Amino acid sequence: MWRHASLVLAALAAPAGAQAQTVGSVTSANQQARGTPPGGAARPLSLGLGIVQNERIQTDAAGTAQISFNDRSTMSIGRSSTVVVNRHVYDPGSGTGAQATSLLRGALRYVGGDVSHGGNATVTTPVATLGVRGGVASIALEQQGGRQVLKVTNHYGQVTIRNSAGVFTLSRADMQVIVDGPNALPRPAGFADPATMTLFDQGLASNPRQSGGARVKPSDAAMARQGVRSPRLGVEAPSIDLPAAADEATRKGVEGERRRVF
């Protein structure tokens, strides 16, 4: 009995980070990229490292990271960014769950998995809360004139933007909106500027001297030998039919414009 009681007390006294549930793992990391589990110390991110709920991820001016979650969604985190994985619950049997992430500074790209297909994936920022449904979204916070400005690009699928000014939906592929503050309406939506998206992609990708944490730097030739093609978005290659999804999103976007969505 005393042994059982000792084990219970030891479990209660263990650090919160040690008991937290692993919700995903690191699939790419360039230093400095660090993760801080709840109740734990900051640690460098490395390939294969487990990510837990409420873990805070921070990158510096040279750091990037990519996380693969249990529902097969991925999140690429750009340089000089702070992201918190608030919640990730997933039932592989039913393919349902919920995911909540906070972007406090910087940029990320979210590629939806099973959870997002049910409309249960959110990204909260100081400007607005975004709901991502079944697609890919690029999200960035920028400092402009002493305030944070939110830029949201819907590559396909649907993104809902909610703040104190109202609720707005992007359902057309490759459309972007800019929101100037938590009380502001989005500026008129338009197609994402290619030059802007190139800069965004560069902020997520490894620089020429980095390898994403791999011991041997991957090359285009090595990827081709493994049958891996260049991803459409320049950073990650989701395991879904991108052209078909884009066509469907565009079709819905055209219909949605009649319902006063962007």
Buried (B, 14 or more C-beta within 10 A) or exposed (E): EEEEEEEEEEEEEEEEBEEBEBBBBBBBBBBBBBBBBBEBEEEBBEBEBBBBBBBBBBBBEBBBBBBBBBBBBBBBBBBBBBBBBBBBBBEEEEBBBBBBBBBBBBBBBBBBBBBBBBBBBBBBBBBBBBBBBBBBBBBBBEEEEEEBBBBBBBBBBBBBBBBEBEEBBBBBBBBBBBBBBBEBEBEEBEEBEEEBBEEBBBBBBBEEEBEBBEEEEEEEEEEEEEEEEEEBBBBBBBEBEBEEBBEBBBEBBEEBEEEEBB
